[in-house]
Amino acid sequence: MPLSWRQIVHEVNVAPSLHDALALIVHGVKEALPVDACAVYLTDIEDDQFVLMASDGLDATSVGQLRVGPEGLVGLVVERRELVVLTNAAAHPRYRLSPDTAEERHGSFIGMPLIHHQRVLGVLAAWKRIHRQFDKDEVTFFVTIAAQLARAIHQAEAVDEVNRMLSGEVQEDAFIQGIQAAGGVAIGTVALLDPLAELESIPDREVQDVVAEETTFRTAVADTQRELSETIEGLAPGLGKDVRALFDVHIMLLGDDVLVSETVERIRAGNWAFGAWRQAIAEYAHVFEQMEDPYLRARADDIREIGQRILVRLQAGVRETRQFPERCILMGETLGIAEIAAVPAGRLAGIVCMRGSALSHTAILARALGIPAVVSLASLPSGHLDGSEIVIDGYEGRIYVRPSRKVLDVFQQRISDEKALSERLIALRDVPAETPDGVRLPLYANIGLASDIVAAQNSGAEGVGLYRTEYPFLLRKDFPIEGEQYQIYRELLESFAEKPVTLRTLDVGGDKLLPYFSVPEDNPFLGCRGIRFSLDHPEIFLIQLRAMLRANAGLNNLQVLFPMIGTVGEVDEALGLLARAHRELVEEGQTSTEPRVGVMIEVPSAVYLAAALAKRVDFLSVGTNDLTQYMLAADRNNAQVTTPYDSMHPAVLTAIDHVVKTAHLQQRPVSVCGEMAGDPAGALLLLGMGVDA
């Protein structure tokens, strides 16, 4: 029976190659509409042509050979960048009669551009022999599947390109284009922290010890069966029959001799447990998907879910036993502070992240650490890349897989040039940051890890403009107690004695979630984050404030900064808790000096409350990353909205200018922390607005 568009998209997403993906598309669409022929043309940008890459119903020998220009119906679809439906294709002025095309053999035509990230990847086209209109349901299906398939094709193209690079089938200077996340160049070996996140992406590998591999697999199955049984027993009183049946299905599948024995046979044939299990699950799921009965067909999802469960069990202990290469290029879907910190000091050479943008916290952290980083525009087959040598160019956002000697020589020279430039810049380290007319502009460091302290001192930083106190929280398995926080803050304050050090209170939420304190939310970026979290949990907030005040004893260089302020009430409540922490310490006989206090301007409401906020605190600090995100409603972690996200947007600049002028009327200084301050053009604009630091 014909597949639904969801089933077609799923099959395409797990296809092993671009060729297989395209073949699935044309066959699935031809059967589902139905039509007499379906084809996918992909864009050849260099030649301004469209190459027939897959077809069902056309001459098979023309696949990969037939090229059509922009003047035909396929070109019309690309030109319009929208759906084209023709009842009589031959009557259209853009119709071109050619013995190599199928247009003259069909009456009606439907075509839809395949667009991803505003780039036309190609065209999905279909024909009927008779002159008949495509009905509403057919058009809806065609538009829906084309929109869904564009991303799948982009993903398949990326996987195909990587596989061709690994096999040496591409030009020696070929690269994968991504997004620049952190400048710099790195040459190293790919290492995966959690190597095999998705079952479908697991590669086949030759097994080293068949007996050990079989034992590992059988143990994983037995452990999962036991885990499921214990879960049912623990939840039994509250489980309905329908829910219990779902667990029973999983246990039944794991007890199926066929599924387990087929995996074991593949292991004995030479494939490792991960690959053998992937093959067995894929084959088993495919059988169920072809069944007529809807209930049985739905069991394919259960099979895949149990496949993922066993994969997780097989992976147990992988992170703990992971050996990292000397020059490690860390690769993963999402990489946070905890993942980056897992790599031994001195071994992390670069980062490749599959999700995020140039303004995600992973990118910001990489820049702070001076680690080159690239965000891929597609999920690369990381399982295939594990252990491969690659080059990443953080300036251009490029990834070179198994680079040639020529490419290696070019980038090794660039690394040498960068080192020489850094040495020349040392001469400027102690020169005051001052304009020709004598305006002094202090330059402060942003710090998140203890290792940043030495780098900040070596660069001549005049203090710490922002210390992200959440990083020690993110690296732990539980909340740090007051004494532990005191030690961290004291070391930092002592390292910059007689220089201002701004400690931002806990800023979790959004894309910085504590692994040991989850707060389920539909939209964490608009939920309990920043000061909201601290005020919701005063018992945690007071411990942090006490640790900060204790660390300041005898040094008096502490500045406390409250993040994500949206209301005046939040500031008043936070100041009240700070005063309480100070009072408690004094009553206990401990030394406590009240610090200077500031608030971060990161949300639009704070911009318009700047006057009221400035009356209550000692300084304001504009966080341009989040302010831009919220002003423009553009998620800075989403690579698909990087164009709308622009800290130079007139609305953002107007907001910053308003904050600076309003604060200065209250004789309050304004500092800026964010990527805008690190951009030469942005720094000039901020200087012109009168920003103080």
NUZADREN-171324 format. One record per residue (C-alpha): x, y, z; residue in three letters. Coordinates in steps of 0.001 Angstrom, whole numbers, plus 500000, padded with zeros to 6 digits. Layout:
XYZALA ...
This chain:
500000500000500000MET 501170503625499415PRO 503146505197502248LEU 502019508360504033SER 504218511442503731TRP 505404510869507311ARG 506493507330506477GLN 508313508508503347ILE 510149511229505278VAL 511139508752507982HIS 512477506278505426GLU 514465509053503751VAL 515903510238507078ASN 517348506802507847VAL 518509506031504300ALA 522193505021504203PRO 523072507289501262SER 521837510171499131LEU 521194507760496240HIS 518959505583498423ASP 517185508622499862ALA 516302510032496449LEU 515153506639495179ALA 512828506321498176LEU 511398509777497495ILE 510454509253493858VAL 509056505781494432HIS 507056506843497492GLY 505577509932495812VAL 504747508078492577LYS 502816505431494488GLU 501115507828496903ALA 499659510400494473LEU 499515508349492145PRO 501289509667489040VAL 502930508098486010ASP 506385509474486760ALA 508203511266489550CYS 511699512757489556ALA 514119514724491704VAL 516450517247490080TYR 519307518661492146LEU 520877522061491509THR 524331522329489957ASP 525208525894490957ILE 528417526108488939GLU 526766525190485617ASP 523376526788486382ASP 521695523501485516GLN 519545520880487204PHE 520662517253487207VAL 518175514383487170LEU 519304512401490240MET 516397509978490693ALA 513270508943488831SER 510498506404488836ASP 508686506208485520GLY 511375507813483348LEU 514231506243481429ASP 516541504820484113ALA 519635505420481957THR 519076509189482088SER 519563509347485880VAL 522774511190486643GLY 523204512038482952GLN 520276514290482066LEU 520813518000482680ARG 518159520619482053VAL 518684524362481905GLY 516797527184483607PRO 514606527732480537GLU 512353524644481016GLY 509565523806483460LEU 512027522703486130VAL 513770526052485752GLY 510395527787486048LEU 509804526151489427VAL 513210527357490645VAL 512686530843489231GLU 509331531254490971ARG 510466529443494144ARG 506921528161494521GLU 504549525405493456LEU 503829525112489715VAL 500793523060488593VAL 499910522671484890LEU 497005520714483438THR 498517520898479934ASN 502285521123480276ALA 502949521260476523ALA 500842524413476180ALA 503031526387478564HIS 505558528758476901PRO 508374527436479107ARG 507774523865477948TYR 510708522474475994ARG 510415519410473781LEU 513439517181474118SER 514004513497473418PRO 515835513269476755ASP 513001514616478899THR 509703513120479912ALA 507681516277479468GLU 506434515445475975GLU 505182512055477126ARG 502969513463479855HIS 500038515841479929GLY 499854517394483406SER 502802518560485501PHE 503403519452489137ILE 506679520793490501GLY 507835522139493860MET 511219523670494790PRO 513199521959497546LEU 514384524869499702ILE 516555524666502826HIS 518074527684504596HIS 516798529842501696GLN 518845527798499203ARG 517127525907496375VAL 518524522385496563LEU 516523521178493584GLY 513036520354492360VAL 510554517578493056LEU 508494517010489899ALA 505753514613488791ALA 503757513974485608TRP 500544512334484488LYS 500054511078480935ARG 496570512532480628ILE 495551516190480798HIS 493909516161484232ARG 494011518563487132GLN 495742517530490315PHE 493062517595493006ASP 493330519441496313LYS 494484516415498333ASP 497191515587495788GLU 498521519150495781VAL 498469519303499595THR 500376516017499813PHE 502931517176497244PHE 503567520548498924VAL 503792518989502378THR 506233516286501422ILE 508431518651499384ALA 508734520994502370ALA 509642518078504643GLN 512040516462502193LEU 514193519551501637ALA 515798519159505058ARG 516104515395504634ALA 517873515845501277ILE 520207518449502772HIS 521037515982505530GLN 521547513128503054ALA 523817515324500917GLU 525985516087503945ALA 526233512420504919VAL 527021511458501324ASP 529730514132501107GLU 531349512921504341VAL 531321509311503174ASN 532920510316499861ARG 535572512292501735MET 536313509302503936LEU 536728507103500862SER 538868509671499013GLY 536359510173496175GLU 536392513984496248VAL 538791516757495260GLN 541640517181497713GLU 540441520600498894ASP 536763519623499346ALA 535103520740502580PHE 531786520742504421ILE 530347524208504925GLN 529066525047508378GLY 528723528148510552ILE 531637530065512071GLN 531304529580515836ALA 534758530448517198ALA 537703531762515212GLY 540882529808514761GLY 542200526752512974VAL 542593523259514405ALA 544033520005513084ILE 543194516923515085GLY 541381513630515540THR 537613513356515992VAL 536445512093519371ALA 532823511498520319LEU 531771511837523931LEU 528545509908523399ASP 529486508291520100PRO 526346506527518952LEU 523325508598519951ALA 520980507348517208GLU 520676503714516229LEU 520255504501512521GLU 523586506381512395SER 525720503509513671ILE 528311502270511168PRO 529336498668510600ASP 532696497708512109ARG 534724494556512173GLU 534398492761515492VAL 537645492165517380GLN 536469489491519839ASP 533337487618518743VAL 532783485832522058VAL 533166489013524118ALA 530934490940521718GLU 528186488329521895GLU 528414488299525691THR 528156492096525798THR 525050492019523620PHE 523278489253525549ARG 524060491030528824THR 522551494256527483ALA 519365492402526481VAL 519081490679529860ALA 519707493916531768ASP 517059495746529752THR 514510492954530274GLN 515140493092534009ARG 514891496887534041GLU 511536496802532224LEU 510156494129534561SER 511226496111537632GLU 509627499240536189THR 506314497427535691ILE 506398496020539224GLU 507179499421540710GLY 504367501143538835LEU 501895498238538827ALA 499282499690541239PRO 498803502803539120GLY 499207501311535650LEU 496203500897533407GLY 495894497895531127LYS 496779499917528031ASP 499980501301529550VAL 501024497929530924ARG 500477496441527463ALA 503114498798526044LEU 505705497505528512PHE 504634493927527778ASP 505214494496524048VAL 508790495620524727HIS 509494492633526973ILE 507971490316524360MET 510153491776521615LEU 513300491319523688LEU 512276487734524357GLY 511854487075520623ASP 514424484452519680ASP 514420485629516057VAL 515421489235516829LEU 518145488247519284VAL 519436485260517309SER 519656487272514066GLU 521788489837515875THR 524027487109517281VAL 524409485590513797GLU 525563488946512457ARG 528060489277515301ILE 529423485816514542ARG 529637486839510875ALA 532048489619511855GLY 529985492733512658ASN 530254494347516083TRP 527249494309518426ALA 526162497889517678PHE 526084497364513907GLY 524552493886514120ALA 521759495190516343TRP 521106498119513991ARG 520766495750511027GLN 518395493407512863ALA 516177496222514141ILE 515981497893510711ALA 515030494630509013GLU 512462493710511657TYR 510869497190511668ALA 510642497174507874HIS 508698493901507931VAL 506092495361510289PHE 505808498597508293GLU 504672496627505238GLN 501767494974507078MET 498175495889506192GLU 496883495812509783ASP 497315499312511357PRO 497978497866514825TYR 500733495581513587LEU 502168498334511376ARG 502433500609514430ALA 504583498007516180ARG 507481499153513980ALA 507822502137516318ASP 507980499794519317ASP 510761497856517623ILE 512777501015517020ARG 512198502169520595GLU 513436498884522032ILE 516368499132519631GLY 517265502487521142GLN 516926501082524677ARG 519445498343523967ILE 521764500860522324LEU 521781502979525487VAL 522562499847527510ARG 525379498878525146LEU 526815502359525506GLN 526898502204529310ALA 530361503111530458GLY 531518504483527080VAL 532023508019528432ARG 533904506825531529GLU 536338504699529549THR 536750507095526639ARG 540354507746525625GLN 540900511153524060PHE 543602511742521418PRO 546415514234521962GLU 544798516802519665ARG 541108516143520110CYS 538362517582517909ILE 535301517050520105LEU 532176516289518054MET 528572515905519143GLY 524955516922518599GLU 525001519340521541THR 528074520117523617LEU 527895522060526865GLY 530334522981529582ILE 530188519496531139ALA 531047517777527850GLU 533893520177527079ILE 535298519795530589ALA 535360515995530144ALA 538313516324527745VAL 541629516337529668PRO 543354519700529938ALA 545597520516526996GLY 544033517984524624ARG 541039519902523288LEU 542034521377519913ALA 538625522124518402GLY 534864521636518570ILE 532271520574515981VAL 528662520858517118CYS 525677519626515083MET 523177522006516658ARG 523286525653517615GLY 524521528844516053SER 527329531356516297ALA 525593532802519371LEU 524824529565521234SER 526470529090524616HIS 528707526395523147THR 530065528927520643ALA 530453531612523308ILE 532283529189525590LEU 534577528085522755ALA 535500531696522021ARG 536129532358525715ALA 538456529350525846LEU 540162530266522578GLY 539103526951521003ILE 538245526950517253PRO 534677525769516685ALA 532257525121513819VAL 528522524437513916VAL 527523522000511191SER 524452522826509102LEU 523507519130509147ALA 523929516167511467SER 527111514563510190LEU 527544510774510466PRO 529634511105513612SER 529912507352514070GLY 531767507163510738HIS 533990510129511613LEU 535090508911515043ASP 538884508603514997GLY 539307510378511639SER 541719513243511108GLU 539976516506510254ILE 540745520197509929VAL 538294522818511150ILE 538457526419510017ASP 536580528469512594GLY 536957531648510546TYR 535130530311507494GLU 533015527634509193GLY 534575524804507178ARG 535332521172507974ILE 537914519180505979TYR 537660515403506426VAL 540824513335505996ARG 542619516350504487PRO 545284515945501821SER 548908516835502449ARG 548356520054500532LYS 545444521110502769VAL 547366520171505919LEU 550348522272504840ASP 548118525301504209VAL 546487525141507621PHE 549674524330509506GLN 551096527537508036GLN 548006529445509189ARG 548440528071512703ILE 552064529258512685SER 550973532702511448ASP 548386532964514230GLU 550982532100516848LYS 553338534772515491ALA 550533537364515532LEU 549690536532519145SER 553307537058520121GLU 553340540469518429ARG 550153541497520239LEU 551794540875523609ILE 553603544197523139ALA 550222545967523282LEU 549026544174526404ARG 549887546912528910ASP 549031549879526679VAL 545931551659528084PRO 542735551420526033ALA 542307555088525243GLU 540944557113522336THR 543108559796520658PRO 541149562500522515ASP 541866560919525902GLY 538689558958526633VAL 539558555917528765ARG 537650552678528127LEU 538445549838530569PRO 538645546382529003LEU 537451543569531236TYR 537520539799530815ALA 534557537431530682ASN 535352534317532707ILE 533578531015533217GLY 536274528581534329LEU 539246528776536681ALA 541514528135533687SER 540349531464532221ASP 541999533433535033ILE 545564533054533763VAL 544515533792530170ALA 542735536971531309ALA 545762538117533306GLN 548113537404530412ASN 545942539464528065SER 546137542508530333GLY 542493542546531447ALA 541758545399533860GLU 539342543307535852GLY 536528540815535351VAL 533443542249533680GLY 531479539020534044LEU 532116535787535900TYR 529508533156535025ARG 528887531530538398THR 526635528876536835GLU 529555526999535281TYR 530706525378538555PRO 527060524381539106PHE 526812522829535633LEU 529978520791536116LEU 528759519087539275ARG 526307516319540103LYS 524745518337542942ASP 524568521898544269PHE 527918523210545579PRO 527730524085549267ILE 528601527525550638GLU 532184526594551499GLY 532867525262548006GLU 531460528380546373GLN 533462530569548756TYR 536725528915547664GLN 535943529490543965ILE 534972533142544405TYR 537838533897546789ARG 540436532566544353GLU 539017534749541597LEU 538802537905543721LEU 542356537407544998GLU 543656536866541453SER 542396540338540536PHE 543057542091543839ALA 542498545866543600GLU 540678545345540295LYS 536877545085539973PRO 535437541581539699VAL 531777541219538716THR 530142537983539839LEU 526853537322538074ARG 524474535363540244THR 523268531980539061LEU 521957532193535489ASP 520512528787534633VAL 517621527888532371GLY 517292528198528613GLY 520135526130527174ASP 521944525909530539LYS 520038523258532458LEU 521297521781535718LEU 521550517992535250PRO 520527517365538872TYR 517682519898539129PHE 515353519670536171SER 512472522107535734VAL 510220520696532960PRO 509087523589530763GLU 507615523897527275ASP 509801526941526554ASN 512773527186528951PRO 514045530393527311PHE 510879532169528457LEU 510556530254531701GLY 512279529929535055CYS 515724531256534197ARG 518162533811535574GLY 516908535835538543ILE 513536534048538407ARG 515185530767539345PHE 517112532377542209SER 514050534138543624LEU 511993530945543332ASP 514691529168545357HIS 515884531637548016PRO 517511528808549961GLU 519933528323547039ILE 520258532048546329PHE 521152532966549936LEU 523927530373550022ILE 525453531897546901GLN 525140535471548172LEU 526719534544551512ARG 529631532846549723ALA 530190535951547581MET 530145538342550549LEU 532499536142552577ARG 534914535923549630ALA 534994539723549447ASN 536271540132553022ALA 539420542279553098GLY 539521542645549304LEU 536491544832548601ASN 536661544403544825ASN 533388542483544477LEU 530545543617542242GLN 527334541551542208VAL 525267541374539020LEU 521663540131538812PHE 520771538483535433PRO 517586538499533349MET 515883541300535264ILE 512415542004533890GLY 510668543942536670THR 511508546451539388VAL 510030544038541920GLY 512653541420541052GLU 515439543899541806VAL 513873544915545120ASP 513459541286546165GLU 517024540378545145ALA 518437543405546995LEU 516434542386550049GLY 517988538909550024LEU 521468540394549539LEU 520900542654552560ALA 519680539652554549ARG 522802537646553673ALA 524973540594554778HIS 523025540956558028ARG 523297537235558817GLU 527074537250558342LEU 527499540303560574VAL 525346538689563263GLU 527533535576563027GLU 530614537707563630GLY 531987537335560094GLN 533463540139558030THR 531088541319555308SER 531309544450553182THR 528355545422551032GLU 529429545328547352PRO 528458547445544385ARG 525387545974542717VAL 524275545992539084GLY 521536544527536922VAL 521697543065533449MET 519618544622530695ILE 518716541573528605GLU 514959541698528060VAL 512921544470526386PRO 511031545375529573SER 514311546250531311ALA 515149548707528521VAL 512039550746529309TYR 512588550395533068LEU 516181551617532847ALA 515493554828534793ALA 513783553024537681ALA 516447550316537746LEU 519310552831537715ALA 517898554483540858LYS 518148551187542746ARG 521610549932541743VAL 525156551161541159ASP 525577550233537487PHE 523841548662534495LEU 525269545966532231SER 523781545340528794VAL 523815541678527729GLY 523668542032523957THR 523298538317523178ASN 519989537798524964ASP 518784541354524366LEU 519124540801520608THR 517385537438520866GLN 514388538811522729TYR 514151542105520849MET 514058540346517468LEU 512262537132518528ALA 515133535149516984ALA 516476532157518912ASP 520248532566519004ARG 520675528787519217ASN 518693528196516034ASN 520849528133512905ALA 517743528643510749GLN 517171532187512056VAL 520729533491512020THR 519821536137509426THR 517163537862511597PRO 519520537650514607TYR 521663540770514269ASP 522951542796517210SER 523511545685514756MET 519766545814514059HIS 518446549392514396PRO 516008548297517116ALA 518804546801519214VAL 521062549826518737LEU 518209552170519667THR 517546550137522817ALA 521203550251523886ILE 521403553972523181ASP 518296554554525322HIS 519773552577528228VAL 523086554464528095VAL 521464557912527998LYS 518962557049530727THR 521618555609533044ALA 523956558557532527HIS 521164560931533588LEU 521249559062536903GLN 525089559187536975GLN 525220555414536584ARG 527874553781534364PRO 526913551270531682VAL 529032548308530623SER 528409545845527812VAL 529018542113527856CYS 528220540052524811GLY 529537539180521399GLU 528819542673520092MET 531568544085522317ALA 534055541632520808GLY 533278542722517249ASP 535461545676516116PRO 532537547353514355ALA 530282546768517345GLY 532906548100519749ALA 533166551335517735LEU 529392551791517822LEU 529284551200521567LEU 532118553648522107LEU 530231556245520078GLY 527115555705522200MET 529083556477525333GLY 529326553011526872VAL 531674553132529877ASP 533245549640529801ALA 
